[in-house]
Amino acid sequence: MLKVYYFSPTGGTLQVAQHLGDRLGALLGAEVEYHSYTLPREREELPQLEAGDVVVWATPVYAGRIPNKTLDYVRRALRADGNPAVALVTFGNRAYDNALAELVGLMEEGGMKPVGAAAMVTRHAFSDTLGAGRPNGEDLAALDRFATQVAEKLLTHDSKLLTVSVPGEAHPERYYTPLKTNNAPAGFLKAKPSCNSALCTRCGECMEVCPMGSIGAEDGMPTFDGVCIKCQACRRSCPASAIAFTDSEYLSHVAMIERTFAVPKRPEFYVAETTHSI
């Protein structure tokens, strides 16, 4: 069984995880199960893994690492007994920094055997232009080649595979510091969205998609009182475009990344080596 787990507030990570899962499942001749841990209720239970299950774990990169509000869940969930695993992170064309190394490290610590790792470019959650159209056909073709390499390793080498080696720190202490257009630190940690009452249709969609369960309602209008991780799920899901982030520090950071990281980045892939007898 191939089991794919993903955190995907705006759908980009799901798109990549599903493409990889479908391709890898076909190559391995394995049934594929998809499990979201995006919403609070989905994180109430931990994954149940059986001997022989292959795991794909997919997460977006937030400030260069695994999203901090999901980190404890990921650490508890990545527990297995030697199950082969593939680490997958998505990033919005800036950088994936330590996120891939952190995910691989958590897999190792939890008893998994990470044999492949990939960092794929998707549209940046903050921007409509940065990473727009990614993954494109070239990206997905590269992901297919990666899946083929991983499948070949799993089918022909099994226990002789070493743990995949990736760049970055497996135990990072800090997150990326967002900057404004003047390169000063952008302080928008406590920024929250707002809703235009003239546009809001009171549909409740934003409440359904918030991965922190932080959106309530007052007279049908959304209220943003809880923890906000700036994932943009509420804004992007709103059918009336009534939700916006208007914090000046946040907007300056968006302008900075759109200007600084406009040149398309390439996805990166890593596959475990095989041990050799002497």
Secondary structure, 3 states (H helix, E strand, C coil): CEEEEECCCCCHHHHHHHHHHHHHHHHHCCCEEEEECCCHHHHCCCCCCCCCCEEEEEEECECCECCHHHHHHHHHHCCCCCCEEEEEEEECCCCCCCHHHHHHHHHHHCCCEEEEEEEEECCCCCCCCCCCCCCCHHHHHHHHHHHHHHHHHHHHCHHHECCCCCCCCCCCCCCCCCECCCCCECCCCCCCCEECCCCCCCCCHHHHHCCCCCEEEECCEEEECCCCCCCCHHHHHCCCCCEECCCHHHHHHHHHHHHHCCCCCCCEEEECCECCCC
